[in-house]
Amino acid sequence: MARLLQDPSKFHPSEWDTANKMQCASTESQKSRSECMIAESWRLVDEIEKTTQKTQSDVNKKIEQRREEIKFWKQELDNKLEQIVHETEVLLTCKNRLERALESCKEPLVIAQKCLLYRQRRVGIDSVHDEVEQELVKEAEVLQGIIALLGHTLEQTSEQIRRNRSAKYSLEMDLKDKFTALTIDDYCASLTNDTPHIIYADNAMRLEGNFVSPEDWIDFSNINVEKADKQRNNSLALRALIDGILSQTANDMRKQCEMVNIAFRNRVKEVKDAKHKLETLLAMVMDETASQEKNIAALKKAIADKEGPVKVAQTRLEARNHRPNVELCYDTVQCSLISEVQEITKNIQRQDALAQAERELKGLSRRQLSLEEEIKVKENTLYIDEVLCMQMRESVYINNF
């Protein structure tokens, strides 16, 4: 009857007790696992926090190191830029000096060429290839050589200025990028976990194809620095060359100009001396001409003075030839008259001195004309050399370039 009253769905007390024990055990076990998990989670959180802080600290240090690297190269580039800008300005000054020097060579060359052209107007024996002409030709050649040298040096200078500006442009572009990169890294260095407006950037991890290695980054700036140094050194060497060329060319021009002026002064003195001698000779010829004219007048008078006596003697002979008969005697009177006529006639015929004197007078006249012409030649030469050339050359003044 008792078994009939027992509910088959009921558990035995031992089962209930066992179930309670199992629940306790399971709960304790779950609690223990949870506690372990919590402990592990705290450990993991602490570890991740420390790792994150360490990583972030390392990144901050690397950002600071990177900023210092950028600042270092930026300072290097700034220094090189300042140097190349200064060097370019100085080289531009040298270029201006070259241009002024080149311009100042044109007038002396024109004057030398004009002097050579004027001196072609010399005539007669004065049209000589003298020392003045030799020095003028040399001066023109020197000036033409200097103009060619200065022109070539000016081209070199312009090209060097272009190269300096190219190096300056590369430095400026590199500096601009460095400034941008430093600004970005300064911003990155200022960011903290509490900074507002920080965001997730899903695509930040991708690497684009334009990334370069740190070595390439250093090499890029180093190449720009080396390029600037090279062009600056080239510019310094060119400036030294320009200083030497300008100094030497100015000295060469002054020296040759003085050589020409000395040759002109010497030549003018020689021509003046020659002209003075010719004028002295002309005065002597004119005096001698006057003396010869007097001599001819005296000779003519002497001949004229013999006309009376010869007429008297011949008249007497003619009259005595009409004596009659035996009176036509060859007496001493007749003999004397004949001797007188012969003597006077002979003396008159001997007056060839008059013809010689007249020939000499003509010779003196020709000599006078020749001397006067030669004096005019010398006057023309003096006008060309002393007035046209030397006065024109007074405007030539060669400064240091």
C-alpha positions as a LaTeX table, in Angstrom:
\begin{tabular}{lrrr}
\hline
Residue & $x$ (\AA) & $y$ (\AA) & $z$ (\AA) \\
\hline
Met1 & 0.00 & 0.00 & 0.00 \\
Ala2 & 2.93 & 2.33 & 0.80 \\
Arg3 & 4.46 & 1.72 & $-2.64$ \\
Leu4 & 1.14 & 2.52 & $-4.19$ \\
Leu5 & 1.08 & 5.92 & $-2.41$ \\
Gln6 & 4.79 & 6.88 & $-3.46$ \\
Asp7 & 5.00 & 9.35 & $-6.46$ \\
Pro8 & 7.30 & 7.95 & $-9.03$ \\
Ser9 & 8.43 & 11.56 & $-10.06$ \\
Lys10 & 9.84 & 12.37 & $-6.66$ \\
Phe11 & 13.60 & 12.21 & $-6.05$ \\
His12 & 15.18 & 10.40 & $-3.25$ \\
Pro13 & 16.58 & 12.58 & $-0.49$ \\
Ser14 & 19.98 & 11.26 & $-1.25$ \\
Glu15 & 19.59 & 12.47 & $-4.79$ \\
Trp16 & 18.50 & 15.85 & $-3.55$ \\
Asp17 & 21.47 & 16.00 & $-1.29$ \\
Thr18 & 23.75 & 14.89 & $-4.08$ \\
Ala19 & 22.23 & 17.48 & $-6.40$ \\
Asn20 & 22.76 & 20.23 & $-3.88$ \\
Lys21 & 26.32 & 19.17 & $-3.38$ \\
Met22 & 26.84 & 19.13 & $-7.12$ \\
Gln23 & 25.36 & 22.61 & $-7.47$ \\
Cys24 & 27.65 & 23.85 & $-4.75$ \\
Ala25 & 30.62 & 22.18 & $-6.32$ \\
Ser26 & 29.74 & 23.45 & $-9.81$ \\
Thr27 & 29.17 & 26.94 & $-8.54$ \\
Glu28 & 32.40 & 26.93 & $-6.61$ \\
Ser29 & 34.16 & 25.65 & $-9.68$ \\
Gln30 & 32.54 & 28.30 & $-11.90$ \\
Lys31 & 33.34 & 30.98 & $-9.37$ \\
Ser32 & 36.90 & 29.79 & $-9.15$ \\
Arg33 & 37.23 & 29.85 & $-12.96$ \\
Ser34 & 35.65 & 33.28 & $-13.10$ \\
Glu35 & 37.97 & 34.57 & $-10.43$ \\
Cys36 & 40.90 & 33.13 & $-12.35$ \\
Met37 & 39.58 & 34.73 & $-15.49$ \\
Ile38 & 39.13 & 38.04 & $-13.75$ \\
Ala39 & 42.61 & 37.83 & $-12.33$ \\
Glu40 & 43.97 & 36.91 & $-15.78$ \\
Ser41 & 41.97 & 39.73 & $-17.34$ \\
Trp42 & 43.35 & 42.25 & $-14.86$ \\
Arg43 & 46.81 & 40.91 & $-15.48$ \\
Leu44 & 46.23 & 41.07 & $-19.23$ \\
Val45 & 44.76 & 44.56 & $-18.97$ \\
Asp46 & 47.69 & 45.66 & $-16.87$ \\
Glu47 & 50.09 & 44.03 & $-19.28$ \\
Ile48 & 48.38 & 45.59 & $-22.31$ \\
Glu49 & 48.30 & 48.96 & $-20.55$ \\
Lys50 & 51.98 & 48.75 & $-19.75$ \\
Thr51 & 52.78 & 47.51 & $-23.28$ \\
Thr52 & 50.62 & 50.24 & $-24.83$ \\
Gln53 & 52.19 & 52.89 & $-22.64$ \\
Lys54 & 55.67 & 51.56 & $-23.43$ \\
Thr55 & 54.90 & 51.41 & $-27.15$ \\
Gln56 & 53.38 & 54.87 & $-27.10$ \\
Ser57 & 56.37 & 56.12 & $-25.11$ \\
Asp58 & 58.71 & 54.53 & $-27.62$ \\
Val59 & 56.75 & 56.10 & $-30.47$ \\
Asn60 & 56.87 & 59.47 & $-28.69$ \\
Lys61 & 60.63 & 59.12 & $-28.32$ \\
Lys62 & 60.97 & 58.15 & $-31.98$ \\
Ile63 & 58.80 & 61.10 & $-32.99$ \\
Glu64 & 61.03 & 63.35 & $-30.88$ \\
Gln65 & 64.15 & 61.79 & $-32.44$ \\
Arg66 & 62.61 & 62.27 & $-35.86$ \\
Arg67 & 61.83 & 65.88 & $-35.08$ \\
Glu68 & 65.44 & 66.39 & $-34.01$ \\
Glu69 & 66.64 & 64.75 & $-37.23$ \\
Ile70 & 64.39 & 66.99 & $-39.29$ \\
Lys71 & 65.51 & 70.03 & $-37.30$ \\
Phe72 & 69.15 & 69.05 & $-37.85$ \\
Trp73 & 68.73 & 68.70 & $-41.61$ \\
Lys74 & 66.53 & 71.76 & $-41.72$ \\
Gln75 & 69.31 & 73.73 & $-40.02$ \\
Glu76 & 71.85 & 72.27 & $-42.45$ \\
Leu77 & 69.67 & 73.20 & $-45.39$ \\
Asp78 & 69.05 & 76.67 & $-43.93$ \\
Asn79 & 72.80 & 77.21 & $-43.58$ \\
Lys80 & 73.49 & 76.02 & $-47.12$ \\
Leu81 & 70.63 & 78.13 & $-48.45$ \\
Glu82 & 71.97 & 81.22 & $-46.71$ \\
Gln83 & 75.45 & 80.52 & $-48.08$ \\
Ile84 & 74.30 & 79.91 & $-51.65$ \\
Val85 & 72.04 & 82.99 & $-51.57$ \\
His86 & 74.92 & 85.14 & $-50.31$ \\
Glu87 & 77.30 & 83.63 & $-52.85$ \\
Thr88 & 74.83 & 84.22 & $-55.67$ \\
Glu89 & 74.44 & 87.87 & $-54.62$ \\
Val90 & 78.22 & 88.33 & $-54.60$ \\
Leu91 & 78.48 & 86.58 & $-57.97$ \\
Leu92 & 75.79 & 88.90 & $-59.34$ \\
Thr93 & 77.98 & 91.80 & $-58.23$ \\
Cys94 & 80.88 & 90.20 & $-60.11$ \\
Lys95 & 78.64 & 89.84 & $-63.14$ \\
Asn96 & 77.82 & 93.55 & $-62.97$ \\
Arg97 & 81.55 & 94.31 & $-62.78$ \\
Leu98 & 82.14 & 92.15 & $-65.84$ \\
Glu99 & 79.35 & 93.92 & $-67.73$ \\
Arg100 & 80.74 & 97.34 & $-66.80$ \\
Ala101 & 84.25 & 96.22 & $-67.76$ \\
Leu102 & 82.98 & 94.89 & $-71.09$ \\
Glu103 & 81.14 & 98.12 & $-71.75$ \\
Ser104 & 84.16 & 100.25 & $-70.79$ \\
Cys105 & 86.32 & 98.38 & $-73.36$ \\
Lys106 & 84.16 & 99.47 & $-76.28$ \\
Glu107 & 85.08 & 103.18 & $-76.28$ \\
Pro108 & 88.88 & 102.61 & $-76.15$ \\
Leu109 & 88.52 & 100.12 & $-79.02$ \\
Val110 & 86.50 & 102.60 & $-81.08$ \\
Ile111 & 89.09 & 105.32 & $-80.36$ \\
Ala112 & 91.99 & 103.02 & $-81.35$ \\
Gln113 & 90.19 & 102.12 & $-84.58$ \\
Lys114 & 89.41 & 105.80 & $-85.28$ \\
Cys115 & 93.07 & 106.69 & $-84.71$ \\
Leu116 & 94.10 & 104.04 & $-87.24$ \\
Leu117 & 91.48 & 105.37 & $-89.65$ \\
Tyr118 & 92.55 & 109.01 & $-89.18$ \\
Arg119 & 96.20 & 108.10 & $-89.68$ \\
Gln120 & 95.34 & 106.68 & $-93.11$ \\
Arg121 & 94.92 & 110.34 & $-94.14$ \\
Arg122 & 98.66 & 110.88 & $-93.79$ \\
Val123 & 100.23 & 111.61 & $-97.17$ \\
Gly124 & 103.57 & 111.25 & $-98.83$ \\
Ile125 & 106.52 & 109.92 & $-96.93$ \\
Asp126 & 104.60 & 110.36 & $-93.63$ \\
Ser127 & 102.30 & 107.48 & $-94.56$ \\
Val128 & 104.65 & 105.13 & $-92.73$ \\
His129 & 104.03 & 102.03 & $-90.60$ \\
Asp130 & 105.65 & 103.66 & $-87.59$ \\
Glu131 & 105.76 & 102.73 & $-83.91$ \\
Val132 & 102.48 & 104.56 & $-83.27$ \\
Glu133 & 100.66 & 102.46 & $-85.83$ \\
Gln134 & 102.24 & 99.28 & $-84.48$ \\
Glu135 & 101.14 & 100.12 & $-80.93$ \\
Leu136 & 97.65 & 101.13 & $-82.11$ \\
Val137 & 97.23 & 97.82 & $-83.93$ \\
Lys138 & 98.47 & 96.02 & $-80.83$ \\
Glu139 & 96.06 & 98.03 & $-78.65$ \\
Ala140 & 93.12 & 97.10 & $-80.89$ \\
Glu141 & 94.17 & 93.44 & $-80.74$ \\
Val142 & 94.55 & 93.59 & $-76.94$ \\
Leu143 & 91.12 & 95.21 & $-76.55$ \\
Gln144 & 89.48 & 92.70 & $-78.89$ \\
Gly145 & 91.09 & 89.86 & $-76.93$ \\
Ile146 & 89.95 & 91.36 & $-73.63$ \\
Ile147 & 86.40 & 91.82 & $-74.96$ \\
Ala148 & 86.32 & 88.17 & $-76.08$ \\
Leu149 & 87.70 & 87.00 & $-72.71$ \\
Leu150 & 85.26 & 89.12 & $-70.71$ \\
Gly151 & 82.37 & 87.95 & $-72.88$ \\
His152 & 83.30 & 84.29 & $-72.32$ \\
Thr153 & 83.74 & 84.87 & $-68.59$ \\
Leu154 & 80.38 & 86.66 & $-68.48$ \\
Glu155 & 78.75 & 83.59 & $-70.08$ \\
Gln156 & 80.45 & 81.36 & $-67.49$ \\
Thr157 & 79.22 & 83.64 & $-64.70$ \\
Ser158 & 75.64 & 83.62 & $-66.00$ \\
Glu159 & 75.73 & 79.83 & $-66.19$ \\
Gln160 & 77.14 & 79.59 & $-62.64$ \\
Ile161 & 74.41 & 81.91 & $-61.36$ \\
Arg162 & 71.86 & 79.63 & $-63.03$ \\
Arg163 & 73.41 & 76.60 & $-61.31$ \\
Asn164 & 73.47 & 78.42 & $-57.97$ \\
Arg165 & 69.80 & 79.23 & $-58.37$ \\
Ser166 & 69.08 & 75.61 & $-59.27$ \\
Ala167 & 70.83 & 74.49 & $-56.07$ \\
Lys168 & 68.92 & 77.20 & $-54.16$ \\
Tyr169 & 65.62 & 75.95 & $-55.60$ \\
Ser170 & 66.41 & 72.36 & $-54.55$ \\
Leu171 & 67.27 & 73.55 & $-51.03$ \\
Glu172 & 64.10 & 75.63 & $-50.82$ \\
Met173 & 61.90 & 72.74 & $-51.97$ \\
Asp174 & 63.62 & 70.39 & $-49.51$ \\
Leu175 & 63.24 & 72.98 & $-46.74$ \\
Lys176 & 59.59 & 73.45 & $-47.60$ \\
Asp177 & 59.03 & 69.69 & $-47.29$ \\
Lys178 & 61.06 & 69.59 & $-44.08$ \\
Phe179 & 58.99 & 72.42 & $-42.65$ \\
Thr180 & 55.77 & 70.60 & $-43.55$ \\
Ala181 & 57.07 & 67.31 & $-42.13$ \\
Leu182 & 58.24 & 69.04 & $-38.94$ \\
Thr183 & 54.87 & 70.76 & $-38.57$ \\
Ile184 & 53.13 & 67.40 & $-38.94$ \\
Asp185 & 55.46 & 65.68 & $-36.46$ \\
Asp186 & 55.07 & 68.62 & $-34.04$ \\
Tyr187 & 51.33 & 68.07 & $-34.25$ \\
Cys188 & 51.80 & 64.32 & $-33.73$ \\
Ala189 & 54.04 & 64.98 & $-30.72$ \\
Ser190 & 51.36 & 67.19 & $-29.19$ \\
Leu191 & 48.68 & 64.48 & $-29.40$ \\
Thr192 & 47.71 & 62.63 & $-26.20$ \\
Asn193 & 45.04 & 60.05 & $-25.38$ \\
Asp194 & 42.88 & 62.87 & $-24.07$ \\
Thr195 & 43.29 & 65.14 & $-27.08$ \\
Pro196 & 39.86 & 65.95 & $-28.56$ \\
His197 & 39.01 & 65.16 & $-32.16$ \\
Ile198 & 41.35 & 62.18 & $-32.42$ \\
Ile199 & 39.75 & 59.60 & $-34.71$ \\
Tyr200 & 40.02 & 56.09 & $-36.02$ \\
Ala201 & 41.73 & 55.98 & $-39.39$ \\
Asp202 & 41.18 & 52.58 & $-40.96$ \\
Asn203 & 43.34 & 53.31 & $-44.00$ \\
Ala204 & 46.30 & 54.79 & $-42.05$ \\
Met205 & 48.13 & 51.47 & $-42.02$ \\
Arg206 & 48.43 & 51.15 & $-45.77$ \\
Leu207 & 51.84 & 51.90 & $-47.32$ \\
Glu208 & 51.73 & 53.90 & $-50.52$ \\
Gly209 & 54.26 & 53.41 & $-53.29$ \\
Asn210 & 55.85 & 56.82 & $-52.70$ \\
Phe211 & 57.25 & 55.95 & $-49.30$ \\
Val212 & 61.05 & 56.10 & $-49.18$ \\
Ser213 & 63.51 & 54.49 & $-46.85$ \\
Pro214 & 65.26 & 56.52 & $-44.11$ \\
Glu215 & 68.51 & 56.03 & $-46.00$ \\
Asp216 & 66.99 & 57.49 & $-49.17$ \\
Trp217 & 65.55 & 60.34 & $-47.10$ \\
Ile218 & 69.02 & 61.19 & $-45.76$ \\
Asp219 & 70.62 & 60.74 & $-49.17$ \\
Phe220 & 68.11 & 63.13 & $-50.76$ \\
Ser221 & 68.96 & 66.00 & $-48.42$ \\
Asn222 & 72.64 & 65.09 & $-48.46$ \\
Ile223 & 72.64 & 65.30 & $-52.27$ \\
Asn224 & 71.04 & 68.77 & $-52.08$ \\
Val225 & 73.63 & 69.88 & $-49.52$ \\
Glu226 & 76.51 & 68.48 & $-51.58$ \\
Lys227 & 75.10 & 70.10 & $-54.72$ \\
Ala228 & 74.92 & 73.45 & $-52.93$ \\
Asp229 & 78.47 & 73.03 & $-51.58$ \\
Lys230 & 79.77 & 72.10 & $-55.02$ \\
Gln231 & 78.14 & 75.07 & $-56.73$ \\
Arg232 & 79.27 & 77.40 & $-53.94$ \\
Asn233 & 82.86 & 76.16 & $-54.29$ \\
Asn234 & 82.63 & 76.53 & $-58.07$ \\
Ser235 & 81.27 & 80.03 & $-57.55$ \\
Leu236 & 84.11 & 80.92 & $-55.18$ \\
Ala237 & 86.68 & 79.66 & $-57.68$ \\
Leu238 & 84.97 & 81.58 & $-60.49$ \\
Arg239 & 84.94 & 84.77 & $-58.41$ \\
Ala240 & 88.67 & 84.41 & $-57.78$ \\
Leu241 & 89.16 & 83.92 & $-61.52$ \\
Ile242 & 87.02 & 86.97 & $-62.29$ \\
Asp243 & 89.00 & 89.13 & $-59.84$ \\
Gly244 & 92.23 & 88.01 & $-61.48$ \\
Ile245 & 90.90 & 88.59 & $-65.01$ \\
Leu246 & 89.51 & 92.05 & $-64.20$ \\
Ser247 & 92.72 & 93.10 & $-62.48$ \\
Gln248 & 94.95 & 91.76 & $-65.25$ \\
Thr249 & 92.84 & 93.14 & $-68.10$ \\
Ala250 & 92.71 & 96.60 & $-66.52$ \\
Asn251 & 96.50 & 96.54 & $-66.11$ \\
Asp252 & 96.97 & 95.33 & $-69.70$ \\
Met253 & 94.69 & 98.07 & $-71.02$ \\
Arg254 & 96.41 & 100.79 & $-69.00$ \\
Lys255 & 99.85 & 99.54 & $-70.02$ \\
Gln256 & 99.01 & 99.37 & $-73.72$ \\
Cys257 & 97.19 & 102.72 & $-73.61$ \\
Glu258 & 100.29 & 104.31 & $-72.10$ \\
Met259 & 102.50 & 102.64 & $-74.73$ \\
Val260 & 100.34 & 104.16 & $-77.47$ \\
Asn261 & 100.39 & 107.59 & $-75.81$ \\
Ile262 & 104.18 & 107.46 & $-75.42$ \\
Ala263 & 104.53 & 106.45 & $-79.07$ \\
Phe264 & 102.26 & 109.35 & $-80.06$ \\
Arg265 & 104.25 & 111.85 & $-77.99$ \\
Asn266 & 107.52 & 110.59 & $-79.41$ \\
Arg267 & 106.19 & 110.63 & $-82.95$ \\
Val268 & 104.77 & 114.16 & $-82.58$ \\
Lys269 & 108.13 & 115.32 & $-81.26$ \\
Glu270 & 109.92 & 113.66 & $-84.20$ \\
Val271 & 107.54 & 115.23 & $-86.72$ \\
Lys272 & 107.85 & 118.65 & $-85.06$ \\
Asp273 & 111.64 & 118.34 & $-85.13$ \\
Ala274 & 111.53 & 117.32 & $-88.79$ \\
Lys275 & 109.12 & 120.19 & $-89.57$ \\
His276 & 111.40 & 122.62 & $-87.75$ \\
Lys277 & 114.40 & 121.40 & $-89.77$ \\
Leu278 & 112.41 & 121.72 & $-92.99$ \\
Glu279 & 111.36 & 125.24 & $-92.05$ \\
Thr280 & 115.01 & 126.08 & $-91.31$ \\
Leu281 & 116.00 & 124.64 & $-94.70$ \\
Leu282 & 113.17 & 126.57 & $-96.34$ \\
Ala283 & 114.40 & 129.79 & $-94.78$ \\
Met284 & 117.92 & 128.99 & $-96.01$ \\
Val285 & 116.59 & 128.26 & $-99.54$ \\
Met286 & 114.57 & 131.46 & $-99.57$ \\
Asp287 & 117.65 & 133.44 & $-98.44$ \\
Glu288 & 119.73 & 131.69 & $-101.08$ \\
Thr289 & 117.04 & 132.41 & $-103.68$ \\
Ala290 & 117.16 & 136.09 & $-102.82$ \\
Ser291 & 120.97 & 136.03 & $-103.08$ \\
Gln292 & 120.80 & 134.22 & $-106.42$ \\
Glu293 & 118.27 & 136.70 & $-107.76$ \\
Lys294 & 120.63 & 139.52 & $-106.79$ \\
Asn295 & 123.50 & 137.65 & $-108.42$ \\
Ile296 & 121.52 & 137.22 & $-111.64$ \\
Ala297 & 120.60 & 140.90 & $-111.61$ \\
Ala298 & 124.28 & 141.79 & $-111.16$ \\
Leu299 & 125.29 & 139.46 & $-114.00$ \\
Lys300 & 122.67 & 140.95 & $-116.27$ \\
Lys301 & 123.83 & 144.47 & $-115.36$ \\
Ala302 & 127.44 & 143.50 & $-116.06$ \\
Ile303 & 126.43 & 142.20 & $-119.49$ \\
Ala304 & 124.41 & 145.30 & $-120.15$ \\
Asp305 & 127.36 & 147.47 & $-119.14$ \\
Lys306 & 129.47 & 145.87 & $-121.95$ \\
Glu307 & 127.13 & 146.96 & $-124.72$ \\
Gly308 & 128.53 & 150.56 & $-124.89$ \\
Pro309 & 132.20 & 149.63 & $-125.21$ \\
Val310 & 131.55 & 146.96 & $-127.82$ \\
Lys311 & 129.41 & 149.30 & $-129.86$ \\
Val312 & 132.12 & 152.00 & $-129.68$ \\
Ala313 & 134.84 & 149.57 & $-130.75$ \\
Gln314 & 132.77 & 148.12 & $-133.59$ \\
Thr315 & 131.69 & 151.60 & $-134.75$ \\
Arg316 & 135.34 & 152.66 & $-134.82$ \\
Leu317 & 136.33 & 149.57 & $-136.81$ \\
Glu318 & 133.46 & 150.16 & $-139.24$ \\
Ala319 & 134.50 & 153.81 & $-139.68$ \\
Arg320 & 138.20 & 152.99 & $-140.20$ \\
Asn321 & 137.31 & 150.37 & $-142.79$ \\
His322 & 136.32 & 153.31 & $-145.04$ \\
Arg323 & 139.83 & 154.87 & $-145.06$ \\
Pro324 & 140.94 & 155.49 & $-148.71$ \\
Asn325 & 143.69 & 153.69 & $-150.59$ \\
Val326 & 146.90 & 153.28 & $-148.75$ \\
Glu327 & 145.38 & 154.77 & $-145.61$ \\
Leu328 & 143.56 & 151.51 & $-145.12$ \\
Cys329 & 146.47 & 150.42 & $-143.03$ \\
Tyr330 & 146.49 & 147.57 & $-140.44$ \\
Asp331 & 148.02 & 149.81 & $-137.91$ \\
Thr332 & 148.25 & 149.47 & $-134.15$ \\
Val333 & 144.90 & 151.20 & $-133.74$ \\
Gln334 & 143.25 & 148.71 & $-136.03$ \\
Cys335 & 144.96 & 145.88 & $-134.20$ \\
Ser336 & 143.91 & 147.23 & $-130.81$ \\
Leu337 & 140.32 & 147.78 & $-131.92$ \\
Ile338 & 140.10 & 144.25 & $-133.25$ \\
Ser339 & 141.61 & 142.93 & $-129.99$ \\
Glu340 & 139.18 & 145.06 & $-127.97$ \\
Val341 & 136.15 & 143.78 & $-129.87$ \\
Gln342 & 137.40 & 140.21 & $-129.61$ \\
Glu343 & 138.10 & 140.58 & $-125.89$ \\
Ile344 & 134.72 & 142.15 & $-125.09$ \\
Thr345 & 132.89 & 139.60 & $-127.25$ \\
Lys346 & 134.80 & 136.83 & $-125.57$ \\
Asn347 & 133.98 & 138.21 & $-122.10$ \\
Ile348 & 130.31 & 138.51 & $-123.02$ \\
Gln349 & 130.31 & 134.95 & $-124.29$ \\
Arg350 & 131.94 & 133.87 & $-121.07$ \\
Gln351 & 128.89 & 135.07 & $-119.10$ \\
Asp352 & 127.52 & 131.44 & $-118.98$ \\
Ala353 & 127.48 & 132.05 & $-115.23$ \\
Leu354 & 124.18 & 133.82 & $-115.87$ \\
Ala355 & 122.65 & 130.68 & $-117.35$ \\
Gln356 & 124.07 & 128.60 & $-114.54$ \\
Ala357 & 122.76 & 131.11 & $-112.03$ \\
Glu358 & 119.32 & 130.99 & $-113.64$ \\
Arg359 & 119.42 & 127.17 & $-113.54$ \\
Glu360 & 120.37 & 127.32 & $-109.87$ \\
Leu361 & 117.53 & 129.75 & $-109.25$ \\
Lys362 & 115.10 & 127.32 & $-110.83$ \\
Gly363 & 116.58 & 124.53 & $-108.70$ \\
Leu364 & 116.12 & 126.66 & $-105.60$ \\
Ser365 & 112.52 & 127.36 & $-106.61$ \\
Arg366 & 111.86 & 123.66 & $-107.04$ \\
Arg367 & 113.51 & 122.97 & $-103.70$ \\
Gln368 & 111.38 & 125.69 & $-102.08$ \\
Leu369 & 108.20 & 124.13 & $-103.48$ \\
Ser370 & 109.34 & 120.67 & $-102.35$ \\
Leu371 & 110.11 & 121.93 & $-98.85$ \\
Glu372 & 106.80 & 123.80 & $-98.62$ \\
Glu373 & 104.94 & 120.67 & $-99.72$ \\
Glu374 & 106.86 & 118.56 & $-97.20$ \\
Ile375 & 106.10 & 121.08 & $-94.45$ \\
Lys376 & 102.39 & 120.83 & $-95.36$ \\
Val377 & 102.73 & 117.03 & $-95.13$ \\
Lys378 & 104.21 & 117.40 & $-91.65$ \\
Glu379 & 101.49 & 119.88 & $-90.66$ \\
Asn380 & 98.86 & 117.40 & $-91.83$ \\
Thr381 & 100.54 & 114.63 & $-89.87$ \\
Leu382 & 100.73 & 116.81 & $-86.74$ \\
Tyr383 & 97.05 & 117.74 & $-87.10$ \\
Ile384 & 96.09 & 114.07 & $-87.35$ \\
Asp385 & 98.32 & 112.84 & $-84.52$ \\
Glu386 & 98.26 & 115.79 & $-82.11$ \\
Val387 & 94.80 & 117.26 & $-82.68$ \\
Leu388 & 92.56 & 114.45 & $-83.90$ \\
Cys389 & 94.16 & 111.44 & $-82.22$ \\
Met390 & 95.85 & 112.64 & $-79.04$ \\
Gln391 & 93.03 & 114.97 & $-77.99$ \\
Met392 & 90.52 & 112.18 & $-78.61$ \\
Arg393 & 92.62 & 109.79 & $-76.53$ \\
Glu394 & 92.52 & 112.20 & $-73.57$ \\
Ser395 & 88.97 & 110.94 & $-72.90$ \\
Val396 & 90.27 & 107.40 & $-72.36$ \\
Tyr397 & 90.50 & 106.70 & $-68.63$ \\
Ile398 & 90.78 & 103.11 & $-67.45$ \\
Asn399 & 89.53 & 102.50 & $-63.91$ \\
Asn400 & 89.89 & 99.32 & $-61.92$ \\
Phe401 & 86.99 & 97.08 & $-62.88$ \\
\hline
\end{tabular}
